[in-house]
Amino acid sequence: MAVTRPTKAVGGRFTVLIVGGYGIFGGRLVELLEDEPGLTLIVAGRSAEKARHYCESRTAAKALLVAARFDRNGGLAGQLTELAPDIVVDASGPFQEYGADRYRLVEASIAAGIDYLDLADGAGFVAGIGAFDKAVKEAGTFVLAGASSFPVLTALVVRELSAGMASLETIRGGIAPSPFAGVGENVIRAIAGYAGKPAAITKDGAATAGYPLTDSMRFTVSPPGRKPLRNILFSLVDVPDLRVLPEIWPDARTVWMGAGPVPEILHRALIGFAWLVRWRVLPSLTPIVGLIRFVMNRIRWGEDRGGMFVEITGRSEGSKPTRKSWHLLAEGRDGPLIPCMAIEAVIRKLMNGDILQSGARTPIEDLALEPIL
């Protein structure tokens, strides 16, 4: 069944509820969409006052910004009925800590007949979204999980790089945020929750366990004609790519995704703590989330720029070994905009009258790389 929601936008207003709308990524999504006069963006979270202050700060917005209190752990049916959005975007998280009832906002959106998108970076959360496919199709809506840098942008880049290759053997990628961009508590809490604990990965042709932050590599993000970033240490992170990309490219013998926080001395301290978890000296890093956030948001030096890379190896049609890479630079505080661009692209498609197929999935097949670039 095909579904489209733009008819309301063509003749009236199109309403998007952004849960966590004044946070690091929810706020960036507002920035990306606020130039659309046909949009109503409901900036929502547990604090109505913070939502109101954020909306008042966006003085140049052409979209209608509405502040609202929204508690994803409260009575969702009543809240969704009151706000009546066309789309729900969950930009809050951490998705790794949503618990046993982690899909309650997904389920409430399906029951209300509302389309749903999220920025989920939790591998388990995104992997489980397919279980709702039948219910979503019966409702005639869509549920698109993991609409972010990991895994949508990386998958689109791999598809572009691997075009024309006979085989794909390894996929590696990583994101290096600017030390000055600011790291939200939910991001830190997510990483702290899985650091040093086993995560399912594909390595050397076998499904095995990797241990986030304890497995590292170095890489230099260097787009042609641009000043490169310094050579950065990237460490394994448990993101949806580790499960999604091997399903798309089953011949890939190794899939690896990392993060490269700087300054490196702080990164190495996190690696040390992750090893304590791996050795079972510590149960997890969750108890020191506040300390990690305090240090990372106050001890900063280096370049005020970040970046991202995707690198693949394989063989050409003539069976010649081939290595290709894609590099992205984010100057200043632009880095946190990047994870929001897949959702921006989906919403703009709907605003333009495009049709999305009903179902529950990761929106890799719904998007192309060029609009995001």
ABEGO torsion letter per residue (X at the ends): XBBBAAAAAAABBBBBBBBGAABAAAAAAAAAAAABAABBBBBBBABAAAAAAAAAABAABABBBBBBBBBAABBAAAAAAAAGBABBBBABOBAAAAEAAAAAAAAAAAAAGBBBBBABABAAAAAAAAAAAAAAAAAGBBBBBGBBAOAAAAAAAAAAAABGBABBABBBBBBBBBAAAEBBAAAAAAAAAABGBBBBBBBGGBBBBBBBGABBBBBBBBBBGBBBBBBBBBBBBBBAAAAAAAAABAABABBBBBBBBOBAAAAAAAAAAAAAAAAGABABAAAAAAAAAAAAAABBBEBBBBBBBBBBBEBBAAGBBBBBBBBBBBBEAAAAAAAAAAAAAAAAAAAAGBBBBBEBBBAAAABBAAAAX
